Amino acid sequence: MSVTVLVPTALQKFTDNQAVLECNASNIAELFDSLETACPGIKSRLCDEAGAPRRFLNLYVNSEDIRFLEGIATTLKDGDEVSIVPAVAGG
C-alpha cells in the first residue's frame, strides 16, 4: 500500500532534497524501515535505538498525532499521508 510521506527540510539531505516520498508500509514501524531502505541514514534521525520516535519529532497520519493513536503500531492504509514535523521550541 502506498503512503505519502511529507519530509521536513532538515531531513531532506537524506532524501535527495525531496520533500514528498511514496513508501509502502502497513504501520509506522514499517514506515521507518521502508524509509531507511529508500534513504539510508534517515531512520536514526527519526527513531531511537528502541524504535520509538525521537522526542523532538511529531508524526501525524492524516493530521492525527500518532501519540493519540497507536504510536508506532498506528495502522496505515493506501493513500494515507504521514507528516514528519520537527518540534519547535520558543522562549
C-alpha positions, -999 to +999 in steps of 0.1 A: +000+000+000+013+034-009+017+061+017+027+097+011+054+110+035+060+147+040+096+152+049+108+184+067+136+204+052+161+194+079+158+157+068+158+163+031+195+158+029+187+121+033+160+121+006+180+138-022+162+170-014+127+155-019+100+169+003+075+142-006+081+105-008+060+075-016+066+044+006+049+011+013+042+002+049+013-011+069+022+008+101+046+035+114+073+010+125+073-005+089+074+030+075+106+037+094+122+006+078+109+015+044+123+050+046+157+036+057+158+013+027+150+042+004+170+068+022+199+053+042+207+071+074+172+086+079+159+060+104+184+070+131+172+106+128+135+095+132+137+070+160+158+060+189+176+026+195+144+011+208+125+021+177+104+048+193+100+082+176+125+107+188+112+133+214+117+162+191+097+148+162+060+148+158+044+123+135+009+127+120-012+104+100-038+123+081-034+152+106-038+129+136-009+128+161+003+092+164+007+097+202-031+098+204-035+068+180-014+037+185+021+051+184+044+032+160+018+005+157-006+030+141-021+013+110-015+029+076-039+025+047-033+031+010-034+068+003-026+079+039-004+109+044+023+109+071+038+142+081+071+144+099+072+176+119+101+187+140+092+202+174+097+239+177+107+254+210+104+291+219+112+312+248 
